[in-house]
């Protein structure tokens, strides 16, 4: 278990974190664990929550654009 009063994350820890987030599907699971896990460093937890919010925004915008694109295509 990681001590949350340990200080900031090292460069190596951030590099591993980013490497994990590059793997499809694993990234979402890891972000959920980091965002809501009790043993996660607060700095990484806040970052993971922000990343999940960005994912939700991009998915919502993608769905909206798809629906608008399909609607425009059927009107022709």
N, CA, C and O atoms as a Tinker XYZ file with bonds, in Angstrom:
   304  protein
     1  N      0.852000   -1.187000    0.000000    73     2
     2  CA     0.000000    0.000000    0.000000    64     1     3
     3  C      0.893000    1.245000    0.000000    63     2     4     5
     4  O      1.884000    1.303000    0.727000    81     3
     5  N      0.549000    2.198000   -0.787000    73     3     6
     6  CA     1.359000    3.403000   -0.956000    64     5     7
     7  C      0.974000    4.438000    0.096000    63     6     8     9
     8  O     -0.209000    4.659000    0.354000    81     7
     9  N      1.976000    5.071000    0.702000    73     7    10
    10  CA     1.730000    6.134000    1.671000    64     9    11
    11  C      1.358000    7.404000    0.915000    63    10    12    13
    12  O      2.132000    7.885000    0.088000    81    11
    13  N      0.161000    7.953000    1.201000    73    11    14
    14  CA    -0.296000    9.119000    0.445000    64    13    15
    15  C      0.437000   10.399000    0.839000    63    14    16    17
    16  O      0.327000   11.406000    0.141000    81    15
    17  N      1.175000   10.378000    1.933000    73    15    18
    18  CA     1.941000   11.553000    2.340000    64    17    19
    19  C      3.386000   11.458000    1.855000    63    18    20    21
    20  O      4.273000   12.091000    2.428000    81    19
    21  N      3.624000   10.691000    0.830000    73    19    22
    22  CA     4.952000   10.411000    0.328000    64    21    23
    23  C      5.558000   11.576000   -0.452000    63    22    24    25
    24  O      6.772000   11.595000   -0.652000    81    23
    25  N      4.787000   12.516000   -0.887000    73    23    26
    26  CA     5.293000   13.620000   -1.692000    64    25    27
    27  C      4.810000   13.490000   -3.119000    63    26    28    29
    28  O      3.810000   12.826000   -3.392000    81    27
    29  N      5.521000   14.125000   -4.020000    73    27    30
    30  CA     5.096000   14.101000   -5.418000    64    29    31
    31  C      5.545000   12.812000   -6.098000    63    30    32    33
    32  O      6.414000   12.096000   -5.600000    81    31
    33  N      4.937000   12.536000   -7.235000    73    31    34
    34  CA     5.280000   11.367000   -8.039000    64    33    35
    35  C      6.584000   11.649000   -8.787000    63    34    36    37
    36  O      6.828000   12.774000   -9.221000    81    35
    37  N      7.410000   10.626000   -8.932000    73    35    38
    38  CA     8.670000   10.793000   -9.663000    64    37    39
    39  C      8.412000   10.755000  -11.168000    63    38    40    41
    40  O      7.328000   10.380000  -11.613000    81    39
    41  N      9.414000   11.145000  -11.936000    73    39    42
    42  CA     9.309000   11.119000  -13.395000    64    41    43
    43  C      9.071000    9.691000  -13.875000    63    42    44    45
    44  O      8.258000    9.464000  -14.771000    81    43
    45  N      9.771000    8.738000  -13.290000    73    43    46
    46  CA     9.599000    7.339000  -13.670000    64    45    47
    47  C      8.187000    6.836000  -13.407000    63    46    48    49
    48  O      7.629000    6.097000  -14.218000    81    47
    49  N      7.604000    7.235000  -12.272000    73    47    50
    50  CA     6.226000    6.840000  -11.963000    64    49    51
    51  C      5.249000    7.439000  -12.971000    63    50    52    53
    52  O      4.301000    6.776000  -13.390000    81    51
    53  N      5.480000    8.695000  -13.361000    73    51    54
    54  CA     4.603000    9.321000  -14.357000    64    53    55
    55  C      4.776000    8.677000  -15.727000    63    54    56    57
    56  O      3.803000    8.538000  -16.469000    81    55
    57  N      5.993000    8.283000  -16.073000    73    55    58
    58  CA     6.218000    7.614000  -17.359000    64    57    59
    59  C      5.488000    6.276000  -17.404000    63    58    60    61
    60  O      4.894000    5.930000  -18.425000    81    59
    61  N      5.526000    5.520000  -16.307000    73    59    62
    62  CA     4.796000    4.254000  -16.242000    64    61    63
    63  C      3.293000    4.498000  -16.303000    63    62    64    65
    64  O      2.565000    3.760000  -16.967000    81    63
    65  N      2.835000    5.527000  -15.615000    73    63    66
    66  CA     1.413000    5.873000  -15.638000    64    65    67
    67  C      0.957000    6.179000  -17.056000    63    66    68    69
    68  O     -0.075000    5.675000  -17.501000    81    67
    69  N      1.719000    7.002000  -17.766000    73    67    70
    70  CA     1.358000    7.352000  -19.142000    64    69    71
    71  C      1.438000    6.149000  -20.073000    63    70    72    73
    72  O      0.606000    6.003000  -20.969000    81    71
    73  N      2.430000    5.288000  -19.871000    73    71    74
    74  CA     2.541000    4.080000  -20.686000    64    73    75
    75  C      1.295000    3.207000  -20.530000    63    74    76    77
    76  O      0.783000    2.674000  -21.514000    81    75
    77  N      0.815000    3.062000  -19.314000    73    75    78
    78  CA    -0.391000    2.262000  -19.065000    64    77    79
    79  C     -1.608000    2.896000  -19.735000    63    78    80    81
    80  O     -2.480000    2.184000  -20.233000    81    79
    81  N     -1.673000    4.221000  -19.753000    73    79    82
    82  CA    -2.833000    4.877000  -20.364000    64    81    83
    83  C     -2.808000    4.819000  -21.890000    63    82    84    85
    84  O     -3.805000    5.158000  -22.526000    81    83
    85  N     -1.700000    4.400000  -22.490000    73    83    86
    86  CA    -1.642000    4.244000  -23.948000    64    85    87
    87  C     -2.246000    2.926000  -24.416000    63    86    88    89
    88  O     -2.462000    2.748000  -25.615000    81    87
    89  N     -2.524000    1.999000  -23.505000    73    87    90
    90  CA    -3.041000    0.677000  -23.871000    64    89    91
    91  C     -4.570000    0.736000  -23.884000    63    90    92    93
    92  O     -5.180000    1.015000  -22.852000    81    91
    93  N     -5.195000    0.480000  -25.026000    73    91    94
    94  CA    -6.663000    0.549000  -25.114000    64    93    95
    95  C     -7.340000   -0.386000  -24.111000    63    94    96    97
    96  O     -6.853000   -1.484000  -23.840000    81    95
    97  N     -8.455000    0.060000  -23.572000    73    95    98
    98  CA    -9.281000   -0.618000  -22.572000    64    97    99
    99  C     -8.600000   -0.719000  -21.212000    63    98   100   101
   100  O     -9.244000   -0.507000  -20.185000    81    99
   101  N     -7.317000   -1.037000  -21.190000    73    99   102
   102  CA    -6.586000   -1.069000  -19.922000    64   101   103
   103  C     -6.553000    0.335000  -19.331000    63   102   104   105
   104  O     -6.612000    0.505000  -18.114000    81   103
   105  N     -6.457000    1.343000  -20.205000    73   103   106
   106  CA    -6.372000    2.725000  -19.736000    64   105   107
   107  C     -7.618000    3.136000  -18.945000    63   106   108   109
   108  O     -7.503000    3.795000  -17.912000    81   107
   109  N     -8.785000    2.758000  -19.413000    73   107   110
   110  CA   -10.015000    3.154000  -18.719000    64   109   111
   111  C    -10.118000    2.450000  -17.369000    63   110   112   113
   112  O    -10.503000    3.059000  -16.370000    81   111
   113  N     -9.773000    1.167000  -17.346000    73   111   114
   114  CA    -9.810000    0.420000  -16.083000    64   113   115
   115  C     -8.812000    1.011000  -15.093000    63   114   116   117
   116  O     -9.134000    1.212000  -13.922000    81   115
   117  N     -7.600000    1.288000  -15.568000    73   115   118
   118  CA    -6.577000    1.867000  -14.697000    64   117   119
   119  C     -6.998000    3.244000  -14.191000    63   118   120   121
   120  O     -6.809000    3.553000  -13.015000    81   119
   121  N     -7.566000    4.072000  -15.067000    73   119   122
   122  CA    -8.013000    5.403000  -14.640000    64   121   123
   123  C     -9.101000    5.308000  -13.579000    63   122   124   125
   124  O     -9.104000    6.088000  -12.626000    81   123
   125  N    -10.019000    4.369000  -13.729000    73   123   126
   126  CA   -11.069000    4.190000  -12.721000    64   125   127
   127  C    -10.476000    3.764000  -11.376000    63   126   128   129
   128  O    -10.888000    4.256000  -10.326000    81   127
   129  N     -9.512000    2.855000  -11.416000    73   127   130
   130  CA    -8.869000    2.410000  -10.171000    64   129   131
   131  C     -8.112000    3.562000   -9.528000    63   130   132   133
   132  O     -8.212000    3.777000   -8.320000    81   131
   133  N     -7.353000    4.304000  -10.335000    73   131   134
   134  CA    -6.589000    5.421000   -9.789000    64   133   135
   135  C     -7.492000    6.548000   -9.306000    63   134   136   137
   136  O     -7.186000    7.189000   -8.300000    81   135
   137  N     -8.588000    6.801000   -9.992000    73   135   138
   138  CA    -9.470000    7.914000   -9.625000    64   137   139
   139  C    -10.220000    7.635000   -8.331000    63   138   140   141
   140  O    -10.419000    8.539000   -7.520000    81   139
   141  N    -10.634000    6.391000   -8.133000    73   139   142
   142  CA   -11.511000    6.098000   -7.004000    64   141   143
   143  C    -10.917000    5.131000   -5.990000    63   142   144   145
   144  O    -11.592000    4.755000   -5.031000    81   143
   145  N     -9.673000    4.724000   -6.183000    73   143   146
   146  CA    -9.014000    3.840000   -5.225000    64   145   147
   147  C     -8.548000    4.613000   -4.002000    63   146   148   149
   148  O     -8.124000    5.765000   -4.105000    81   147
   149  N     -8.630000    3.975000   -2.851000    73   147   150
   150  CA    -8.272000    4.664000   -1.607000    64   149   151
   151  C     -6.760000    4.722000   -1.382000    63   150   152   153
   152  O     -6.289000    5.566000   -0.620000    81   151
   153  N     -5.998000    3.848000   -2.024000    73   151   154
   154  CA    -4.552000    3.835000   -1.794000    64   153   155
   155  C     -3.773000    4.616000   -2.854000    63   154   156   157
   156  O     -2.543000    4.582000   -2.868000    81   155
   157  N     -4.478000    5.315000   -3.734000    73   155   158
   158  CA    -3.822000    6.077000   -4.801000    64   157   159
   159  C     -3.382000    7.441000   -4.287000    63   158   160   161
   160  O     -4.096000    8.089000   -3.522000    81   159
   161  N     -2.218000    7.860000   -4.709000    73   159   162
   162  CA    -1.689000    9.181000   -4.354000    64   161   163
   163  C     -2.691000   10.244000   -4.807000    63   162   164   165
   164  O     -3.205000   10.147000   -5.922000    81   163
   165  N     -2.990000   11.261000   -3.977000    73   163   166
   166  CA    -3.985000   12.286000   -4.348000    64   165   167
   167  C     -3.675000   12.995000   -5.664000    63   166   168   169
   168  O     -4.590000   13.346000   -6.409000    81   167
   169  N     -2.404000   13.207000   -5.952000    73   167   170
   170  CA    -2.000000   13.858000   -7.199000    64   169   171
   171  C     -2.427000   13.016000   -8.412000    63   170   172   173
   172  O     -2.967000   13.547000   -9.382000    81   171
   173  N     -2.182000   11.710000   -8.349000    73   171   174
   174  CA    -2.553000   10.814000   -9.445000    64   173   175
   175  C     -4.063000   10.641000   -9.497000    63   174   176   177
   176  O     -4.630000   10.516000  -10.583000    81   175
   177  N     -4.721000   10.631000   -8.346000    73   175   178
   178  CA    -6.177000   10.487000   -8.295000    64   177   179
   179  C     -6.868000   11.663000   -8.981000    63   178   180   181
   180  O     -7.797000   11.467000   -9.764000    81   179
   181  N     -6.423000   12.867000   -8.692000    73   179   182
   182  CA    -7.011000   14.053000   -9.333000    64   181   183
   183  C     -6.753000   14.054000  -10.833000    63   182   184   185
   184  O     -7.634000   14.411000  -11.615000    81   183
   185  N     -5.557000   13.658000  -11.238000    73   183   186
   186  CA    -5.232000   13.576000  -12.661000    64   185   187
   187  C     -6.124000   12.553000  -13.364000    63   186   188   189
   188  O     -6.621000   12.807000  -14.461000    81   187
   189  N     -6.323000   11.398000  -12.729000    73   187   190
   190  CA    -7.159000   10.351000  -13.325000    64   189   191
   191  C     -8.612000   10.813000  -13.447000    63   190   192   193
   192  O     -9.268000   10.518000  -14.446000    81   191
   193  N     -9.116000   11.529000  -12.452000    73   191   194
   194  CA   -10.486000   12.058000  -12.525000    64   193   195
   195  C    -10.616000   13.058000  -13.674000    63   194   196   197
   196  O    -11.611000   13.050000  -14.399000    81   195
   197  N     -9.617000   13.910000  -13.834000    73   195   198
   198  CA    -9.644000   14.878000  -14.940000    64   197   199
   199  C     -9.599000   14.164000  -16.287000    63   198   200   201
   200  O    -10.299000   14.566000  -17.216000    81   199
   201  N     -8.794000   13.120000  -16.408000    73   199   202
   202  CA    -8.724000   12.356000  -17.660000    64   201   203
   203  C    -10.056000   11.676000  -17.965000    63   202   204   205
   204  O    -10.476000   11.637000  -19.121000    81   203
   205  N    -10.723000   11.143000  -16.949000    73   203   206
   206  CA   -12.026000   10.509000  -17.159000    64   205   207
   207  C    -13.063000   11.529000  -17.620000    63   206   208   209
   208  O    -13.909000   11.224000  -18.461000    81   207
   209  N    -12.996000   12.738000  -17.069000    73   207   210
   210  CA   -13.914000   13.799000  -17.500000    64   209   211
   211  C    -13.655000   14.142000  -18.969000    63   210   212   213
   212  O    -14.602000   14.307000  -19.737000    81   211
   213  N    -12.370000   14.253000  -19.371000    73   211   214
   214  CA   -12.048000   14.525000  -20.778000    64   213   215
   215  C    -12.537000   13.400000  -21.683000    63   214   216   217
   216  O    -13.064000   13.659000  -22.764000    81   215
   217  N    -12.364000   12.146000  -21.245000    73   215   218
   218  CA   -12.871000   11.015000  -22.032000    64   217   219
   219  C    -14.374000   11.137000  -22.233000    63   218   220   221
   220  O    -14.872000   10.941000  -23.341000    81   219
   221  N    -15.095000   11.461000  -21.168000    73   219   222
   222  CA   -16.556000   11.578000  -21.264000    64   221   223
   223  C    -16.954000   12.705000  -22.221000    63   222   224   225
   224  O    -17.894000   12.552000  -23.002000    81   223
   225  N    -16.247000   13.825000  -22.162000    73   223   226
   226  CA   -16.542000   14.947000  -23.057000    64   225   227
   227  C    -16.306000   14.540000  -24.511000    63   226   228   229
   228  O    -17.145000   14.803000  -25.373000    81   227
   229  N    -15.177000   13.904000  -24.783000    73   227   230
   230  CA   -14.866000   13.506000  -26.163000    64   229   231
   231  C    -15.819000   12.443000  -26.685000    63   230   232   233
   232  O    -16.190000   12.472000  -27.858000    81   231
   233  N    -16.218000   11.512000  -25.840000    73   231   234
   234  CA   -17.188000   10.497000  -26.270000    64   233   235
   235  C    -18.531000   11.152000  -26.565000    63   234   236   237
   236  O    -19.176000   10.828000  -27.561000    81   235
   237  N    -18.956000   12.078000  -25.697000    73   235   238
   238  CA   -20.211000   12.793000  -25.932000    64   237   239
   239  C    -20.182000   13.595000  -27.221000    63   238   240   241
   240  O    -21.140000   13.569000  -27.993000    81   239
   241  N    -19.086000   14.308000  -27.459000    73   239   242
   242  CA   -18.962000   15.082000  -28.700000    64   241   243
   243  C    -18.917000   14.173000  -29.926000    63   242   244   245
   244  O    -19.492000   14.502000  -30.963000    81   243
   245  N    -18.243000   13.044000  -29.812000    73   243   246
   246  CA   -18.183000   12.099000  -30.931000    64   245   247
   247  C    -19.561000   11.550000  -31.260000    63   246   248   249
   248  O    -19.925000   11.440000  -32.431000    81   247
   249  N    -20.327000   11.205000  -30.234000    73   247   250
   250  CA   -21.688000   10.712000  -30.458000    64   249   251
   251  C    -22.564000   11.787000  -31.090000    63   250   252   253
   252  O    -23.340000   11.505000  -32.003000    81   251
   253  N    -22.438000   13.013000  -30.605000    73   251   254
   254  CA   -23.219000   14.117000  -31.157000    64   253   255
   255  C    -22.876000   14.351000  -32.624000    63   254   256   257
   256  O    -23.771000   14.516000  -33.454000    81   255
   257  N    -21.588000   14.367000  -32.946000    73   255   258
   258  CA   -21.165000   14.575000  -34.337000    64   257   259
   259  C    -21.637000   13.427000  -35.223000    63   258   260   261
   260  O    -22.038000   13.649000  -36.366000    81   259
   261  N    -21.593000   12.216000  -34.709000    73   259   262
   262  CA   -22.057000   11.063000  -35.480000    64   261   263
   263  C    -23.545000   11.169000  -35.761000    63   262   264   265
   264  O    -23.992000   10.938000  -36.884000    81   263
   265  N    -24.308000   11.521000  -34.734000    73   263   266
   266  CA   -25.755000   11.653000  -34.922000    64   265   267
   267  C    -26.092000   12.784000  -35.885000    63   266   268   269
   268  O    -26.981000   12.641000  -36.724000    81   267
   269  N    -25.389000   13.901000  -35.771000    73   267   270
   270  CA   -25.623000   15.015000  -36.689000    64   269   271
   271  C    -25.204000   14.645000  -38.105000    63   270   272   273
   272  O    -25.868000   15.020000  -39.071000    81   271
   273  N    -24.123000   13.923000  -38.228000    73   271   274
   274  CA   -23.658000   13.498000  -39.544000    64   273   275
   275  C    -24.610000   12.514000  -40.190000    63   274   276   277
   276  O    -24.856000   12.592000  -41.394000    81   275
   277  N    -25.149000   11.592000  -39.415000    73   275   278
   278  CA   -26.109000   10.637000  -39.956000    64   277   279
   279  C    -27.403000   11.330000  -40.342000    63   278   280   281
   280  O    -28.023000   10.988000  -41.349000    81   279
   281  N    -27.810000   12.307000  -39.539000    73   279   282
   282  CA   -29.029000   13.049000  -39.857000    64   281   283
   283  C    -28.867000   13.877000  -41.112000    63   282   284   285
   284  O    -29.792000   13.968000  -41.919000    81   283
   285  N    -27.703000   14.483000  -41.289000    73   283   286
   286  CA   -27.455000   15.296000  -42.484000    64   285   287
   287  C    -27.354000   14.414000  -43.720000    63   286   288   289
   288  O    -27.785000   14.814000  -44.801000    81   287
   289  N    -26.794000   13.233000  -43.574000    73   287   290
   290  CA   -26.658000   12.330000  -44.705000    64   289   291
   291  C    -27.987000   11.782000  -45.181000    63   290   292   293
   292  O    -28.167000   11.551000  -46.377000    81   291
   293  N    -28.917000   11.570000  -44.272000    73   291   294
   294  CA   -30.217000   11.023000  -44.669000    64   293   295
   295  C    -31.119000   12.094000  -45.278000    63   294   296   297
   296  O    -32.109000   11.763000  -45.931000    81   295
   297  N    -30.791000   13.380000  -45.075000    73   295   298
   298  CA   -31.609000   14.460000  -45.618000    64   297   299
   299  C    -31.306000   14.708000  -47.094000    63   298   300   301
   300  O    -32.061000   15.411000  -47.766000    81   299
   301  N    -30.231000   14.152000  -47.601000    73   299   302
   302  CA   -29.855000   14.384000  -49.008000    64   301   303
   303  C    -30.632000   13.512000  -49.949000    63   302   304
   304  O    -30.435000   13.584000  -51.162000    81   303
